[in-house]
């Protein structure tokens, strides 16, 4: 376990950042009065997400690998961060939907119908808690692997 302490730490930091991001979106009104702008602004979470991977891999390179790290070592470390993030995803989604923004899915569904983007039945199915959970659990490893592949290129050092 000590071998992966850096990756676990940064995976937990990522989970906490996700929760803070949801609070900020909620406070900004992106989950209710400005929900029409949610699809645009939610993408900016990529900035802190990538930063966390960069910081995690840089710490791994410095503290574990003594200042030099191959692409493969960085990629492996990033995959472990991604595993931690993926394992934490059900908890972060539950906390988000139960405590931070319990009306988000209903608001998103209503907006989709009112704006003519979806029919009522399709919106209710798409914006259900189960579907949101599945999308998040599937999306976390996909985005994590893509982020890792790129970040490992920039954090390698001979």
N, C-alpha and C positions, 0 to 999 in steps of 0.2 A: 504493500500500500504506500509506503514512504516513497517508493520509486515514482508514483503517480500523484504525489501530493500537490505539485504545481498545477497539473491539469484539473484535479478535483477542485482546487481553490478557484481557478478561473472559470470553471463550469458553474460553480455556485455564484460567483460574481455575476456571470451572465444571467442566471436566473433572477437574481436580485435586480439587475438592471432592467430586465423585462417587466418586472412588477412596477418599478419606478416609472418606466415608460408608460405603462397603462394608466397609472395615476396621473401623469402629465397629460396624456390624451384626454382623460376624463375631465380634468380641471380646465383644459383648453376648450371643452365643449365638443370635441370630436366624436363623442359617443352619444350626443343628443342634439343640441341646437345647431351644431355645425357638422352634422354627420355626413352631409353631402361632400365635405372636404376630407373625410377620413381616409379614403382610398389613396389620396395624394400624400398626405402628411405622415401616414403610418410607415411609409417607405423610408423615412429618414431614420428609423431605428437601425438601419444598416450602418450608420456612422458609428454609434457606440458599440454595436455588435462586432464590427470589423476591428475597432480599436481594442476590444477585449481580447480577441484572438491574437492580434499583434503583440500586445503586452504579455499575454500568456506564453506565447512562443519565444519572445525575447527573454522572459524570465527563465524559461526552460533552458534556452541556449546558454545563458549566463551562469545560472546556479547549478544546473545538472551536468551540462556538457562542457563546462569550463571555458566558454567564450566561442566555441566553434560548434556548428551543427550542420549536418547534411540535410538535403531536402527530405530524404526518407525519415530521418529522425524528427524533423519538424512536422512532417505530414502525420506521423504516428502520434505525436503529442497533440496535434489538432484534432485527430480522430477521437482521442480519449476525452478531450474537452467536449467534443460533439456528443459523445456517449453520455457524459454527465448531464449536459444540457437536455438531451432527449429523455433521459430518465427523470429529470426534474419537470419536464413539460406538463405532464398531467397535473402535478401539484400547482404549478404557476397558472395554468389555465383555470383550474378550479378556484384558486384564490382570486383571480381576476373576475371570473363570472359570479362568484358567490359574494365577494366582499367589495371589490373595487368598483365594479360597474355591472351590477346585476341586470340592468335594463338594456345593455348594449345590443344583445342579439335581437331582442324584440324591436328596438329602435332601428336597427339595420334592416330587419325584415320589412318593417313599415315603410321605411324610406325606399327600399327597392321596389315595393308595390306602388307607392304613391308617385314615384318618378317614372313609372312605366318600364322599368328595367326587368321586372320579373312578375309573373302571375303569383297570386296569394299562396297557393299550395306549394309552388316551387320555392318561394322565398322562405316559407315556414320550414321546409325540409332542409334547405341550404343553410339557413341561420339557426339551426338547432344546436343544442349544446353537444350532442353526440357527434354531429358532423364537424363542428368547430374543433372538438377535441381530436378527432381523427386527422383533420387537415393539419393541425398543429404538430401532432406526433409524427406524421409523415413528412411534414415540411422541415422540421428541426434537423433531422439527419441530412436531408438533401442540401439545405442551405449551409449547414455546417461543413459538409464535405467539400462543397464548392468554395466556401470561404477558406477552408484549410488548404486546398490545392493552390490557391493564389497566395495566401499569406506565407505559406512555407517557402515559396520562391523568394520572397523579399526578406525573410528572416534567417535564411541559411547563411553560413559564414565558414570559410575554411580556416 
